[in-house]
Amino acid sequence: MDNRAIDVTEQKDNIVEKTPLFYIGFSTNLRRFFLGLTAIFAFIIAVKSLSPAMPTLSISYIDKVAHLCAYLLLGAVALPAFASVKPIFVWAGLCVFGASIEITQGLLNTGRTLDPLDGIANATGALLAVGIWIIITWLAQKFT
């Protein structure tokens, strides 16, 4: 009975490995377009994150929602831009990017501080982007 469970698990692993994400089929020009968007969005995030702090709304955790959305968008365009890289490594790269910005905020005197919750929101947004591409791939396979 244990052998069957292992066989089923191995079959599932093989299916996952053989099912590329939807964006793998994108043309070189479309990947370059996504790479340009990735650079633009990363630049905007870096500039906005490292510029002097602006007055904020008093809505609790609105900043975390903004971080999540920014990295969701960044991840959504970075994954097809780096289609030859495994999604886990793209996600890790986005996490390193977000963490480096948070550390830099703590080092600069701009009125901003290092906030680990911002880093968690960044990582969660990028992870959601991976999940969305997985869902898009599943839907494309199901309806084509």
ABEGO torsion letter per residue (X at the ends): XAAAAAAAAAAAAAAAAABBBAAAABBAAAAAAAAAAAAAAAAAAAAAAABBBBBBBABBGAAAAAAAAAAAAAAAAAAAABAABBAAAAAAAAAAAAAAAAAAAAABBAGBBBBAAAAAAAAAAAAAAAAAAAAAAAAAAAAX
